[in-house]
């Protein structure tokens, strides 16, 4: 019984810690209060081949959209 209680508490702590970590991420345009980075790299002003500028992650800019970082 003691082992079950310990396992339940550990699971609750693990799940609540993950929720807190994910809520502090995000870029400033989304209201997340984060530092402007994501799993695809920092968010940058990307000049796209058609001449428009978009605020997207660095890897998306360079690899998928063929853009250049401003």
C-alpha positions in Angstrom: 0.0 0.0 0.0 2.8 2.4 0.9 4.5 1.7 -2.5 1.2 2.5 -4.3 0.9 5.8 -2.5 4.5 6.7 -3.3 4.0 5.9 -7.0 0.8 7.9 -7.1 2.5 10.9 -5.5 5.5 10.7 -7.9 3.1 10.6 -10.9 1.2 13.6 -9.7 4.5 15.6 -9.1 5.8 14.6 -12.5 2.6 15.6 -14.3 2.3 18.9 -12.5 5.9 19.8 -13.2 5.5 19.2 -16.9 2.4 21.5 -17.0 4.3 24.3 -15.3 7.3 24.0 -17.7 5.1 24.1 -20.8 3.1 27.1 -19.6 6.2 29.3 -19.3 7.3 28.7 -22.9 6.2 30.6 -26.0 7.0 33.8 -27.8 6.0 37.2 -26.8 3.5 37.6 -29.6 1.5 34.7 -28.2 1.4 36.1 -24.7 3.4 33.2 -23.3 6.0 35.5 -21.7 8.8 33.2 -22.9 12.0 34.2 -24.5 10.9 33.9 -28.2 12.3 30.4 -28.9 10.8 27.0 -29.8 11.9 23.5 -30.6 12.6 24.8 -34.2 15.0 27.5 -32.9 14.6 31.1 -32.0 11.9 33.1 -33.6 13.3 35.5 -36.2 12.0 38.0 -38.8 12.2 35.9 -42.0 12.3 37.5 -45.4 10.5 35.1 -47.7 11.2 34.7 -51.5 8.0 36.6 -52.4 9.4 39.7 -50.5 7.1 39.4 -47.4 8.4 39.2 -43.9 7.1 36.8 -41.3 8.0 36.1 -37.7 8.7 32.4 -37.5 11.2 29.9 -36.0 14.6 29.9 -37.7 14.5 26.3 -38.9 11.1 26.9 -40.5 12.4 30.0 -42.2 15.5 28.5 -43.7 14.5 24.9 -44.4 10.8 24.9 -45.3 10.2 28.5 -46.6 13.6 29.1 -48.2 13.8 32.5 -46.5 16.6 34.6 -45.2 16.9 35.9 -41.7 16.7 39.7 -41.3 
